[in-house]
């Protein structure tokens, strides 16, 4: 279960990026040791959309 910090990003932060940073092991569990996270790569290429906390 993600921590309280992982689920509550501060203002101007992306909810998904914050979750993946503070609950990285769980969010990336299914990936191989050198495999990139598809959700993280999508954010790097396409931006954060409406996931920024206001």
C-alpha positions as MATLAB code, in Angstrom:
seq = 'XXXXXXXXXXXXXXXXXXXXXXXXXXXXXXXXXXXXXXXXXXXXXXXXXXXXXX';
ca = [
       0.000    0.000    0.000;
       1.448    3.400   -0.941;
       2.390    5.688    1.913;
       0.477    8.810    2.857;
       3.275   10.881    1.290;
       3.076    8.959   -2.001;
      -0.667    9.532   -2.266;
      -0.626   13.244   -1.395;
       1.581   15.242   -3.750;
       2.051   18.939   -3.008;
       0.738   21.718   -5.200;
       2.300   21.962   -8.681;
       3.472   18.328   -8.659;
       2.220   15.551  -10.935;
       0.200   12.893   -9.088;
       1.632   10.016  -11.111;
       5.255   11.169  -10.974;
       4.960   11.752   -7.234;
       3.461    8.293   -6.691;
       6.125    6.621   -8.823;
       8.886    8.489   -6.982;
       7.652    7.796   -3.440;
       6.299    4.280   -4.024;
       8.776    3.269   -6.716;
       9.317   -0.354   -5.687;
       5.614   -1.165   -5.783;
       4.836    0.880   -8.906;
       7.687   -0.672  -10.871;
       7.487   -4.207   -9.423;
       6.485   -5.860  -12.699;
       9.417   -4.380  -14.619;
      12.725   -6.077  -15.279;
      15.944   -4.684  -13.762;
      16.713   -2.447  -16.752;
      13.220   -2.018  -18.144;
      11.724    1.474  -18.375;
       8.298    2.119  -16.874;
       5.847    2.771  -19.752;
       3.865    5.285  -17.680;
       7.016    7.224  -16.767;
       8.250    7.213  -20.363;
       4.849    8.451  -21.549;
       5.056   11.358  -19.094;
       8.560   12.254  -20.261;
       7.446   12.277  -23.903;
       3.895   13.627  -23.670;
       3.759   15.714  -20.528;
       1.537   15.423  -17.490;
      -1.849   16.411  -18.881;
      -4.328   17.169  -16.113;
      -2.405   15.322  -13.395;
      -0.769   18.406  -11.858;
      -2.092   19.263   -8.400;
      -3.554   22.765   -8.296;
];
